[in-house]
Amino acid sequence: MTGTPAPTLTPAADDHGAYPRLTDDQIAILRSCGRVRRCREGEQLFRAGETSEEFFVVLSGTVAVVEGHGDQEHAVQLHGPHSFLGELGVLEGQSAFLSAVVSTPGEVLVVAPAALRDVLSREPALGDVILRAYLLRRTMLAGTGTGFRIIGSAFSPDTRRLLEFAARNRLPYRWADLEKDTEAEALLTRLGVAPEETPVVVWHDYRVLRNPSNAELAQVIGLRTETVARVVCDLLVVGAGPGGLAAAVYGASEGLSTVVLDAVATGGQAGTSPRIEIYLGFPAGISGMELAERAVLQANRFGARITVPAEAAGLQQRDGTNVVRLADGGTVSANCVIVATGARYRRLTAPGVERFEGLGVHYAATLWEARTCRRDTVAVVGGGNSAGQAALFLARESPTVHLLVRGGDLGHSMSRYLIDRIERHPRIHVRLRTEVTEVTGEDRVRSVVVEDNRTRERQVLAARALFVFIGARPGTSWLADAVTLDPRGFIPTGQDVADVAADLWKTLARAPLALETGLPGVFAVGDVRSGSVKRVASAVGEGAMAVRLAHEHLGDRARLMRSRV
């Protein structure tokens, strides 16, 4: 992009850690594994929509971070000496959402991805500076609506599918609603797209994806790795929530070839939490997004291969090897499987709810959902910690948050520290013994009809969004014919399945291990396990423990095979 005029911006100032200036010592560390490169004015260092293969530190001169192309291009930030470029995608191998163009000639330090990961693992203080900045920049991109465009009708199930996929994977995007956006139709005409071909994803103004599947979009962005090789891996983790990611980190770090699959996104249910406040080591709490991204980077560092989306559709054992069938027809074989598919919030059953899912009815309360109803009155359904955290998060900008609780006491299922904060918050109104009977509106949610479950008195709340956190259903439908499930669909383990396939356990000369299911070598961790403690910390602990048990199973199997020779 030669000849790009210098933008009228001042060099980026630090924004709560988003734009830190590296010290001379930190730059010296990076110099040890990088190379210095001279840059001319107008030179493009990386381009939006393409994978950013290198990490850049500005040594002299200035570099503009820009959005758009050609006549539509405008500068977002200007980086001066001691600043570094990029955002989260640099560390995760994703495509860039913005471009970088040299504004004033100078020098940059260039570090290759493998060298960067190596030095960050050896220099945790430097790693924390870069990772925190990248996480904040990703959040800021999402808040400003930067990124690829989704064009489609709010009433299209495929449009809602793409919006949910982008939100769950914490991807910056803009949505042009065909029912409201006056420019959307003109844009489709310019792109040569017929209305019946929508929804479409416009990838940085030069590539159009017509109603792509989640997998196709993930491939373009760089979320999805290459197809898993047709060999038997040591450990297959199904589900990338806290339990699954912990298993990936411990498995890969201990030398097991480890593959992780998730149908939707990394982070699981915890990844949708605006703040996790009772996780050891984070006294100020940590967002679900940050916890998930840190865990993904850690797993990648040790060599685990994470593929999203990849939906498990079945499991069977063949000659002692576990074969997981995928929804797209592929298979993955593994010596051990850890099931970490968690549980999802139940859908609310009331007139209007299904119609407005994605149009004001949400089952998560992250920045992505919150931006659709900023400064509007909203309602939250649920009496557990997730509902309480969501209410506090939404009350930062919403003038009124109605917390609707079916029971008569918050203390029944919510932690005391949350109750105290909610009761003191002037914008949160708790309504006990209250249930939703209807959601109304035209093109999106306009009001919520609630009923007192004692008096049956009804009231209409003028809420522009409804956030639902009620109950949970386990992600075990794909296992119904493979492992024993309890009456609620969760997976019993250990002594609870000792009588299942008793002859098989006798052949192995052992009882089921603590987290082992009715199938030897198949373990269950986290919320999907029957009797589990529904906490992030316990899921992480079980993920680590399952790897230790997997080693034990592999050792027993090896000894059994040797005895037969």
Secondary structure, DSSP 8 states (H G I E B T S, - for coil): -TT----S--B---STTSS----HHHHHHHHTT-EEEEE-TT-EEE-TTSB---EEEEEEEEEEEEES-GGG-EEEEEE-TT-B---THHHHT-B-SSEEEEEEEEEEEEE-HHHHHHHHHH-HHHHHHHHHHHHHHHHHHHHHT-SEEEEE-TT-HHHHHHHHHHHHTT--EEEEETTT-TTHHHHHHHHT--GGG-SEEEETTTEEEES--HHHHHHHHT-S-S---SSEEEEEEE--SHHHHHHHHHHHHTT--EEEE-SS-TTTTGGG-S-B-SSTT-TT-B-HHHHHHHHHHHHHHTT-EEESS--EEEEEEETTEEEEEETTS-EEEEEEEEE---EE-----STTTTTTBTTTEES--SHHHHGGGTTS-EEEE-SSHHHHHHHHHHTTT-S-EEEE-SSS-GGGTS-HHHHHHHHH-TTEEEETTEEEEEEEESSSEEEEEEEETTT--EEEE--SEEEE----EES-GGGTTTS---TTS-B--GGGGTTTTHHHHHHHTS---TTB-SSTTEEE-GGGBTT---SHHHHHHHHHHHHHHHHHHHHHHHHHHHHH-
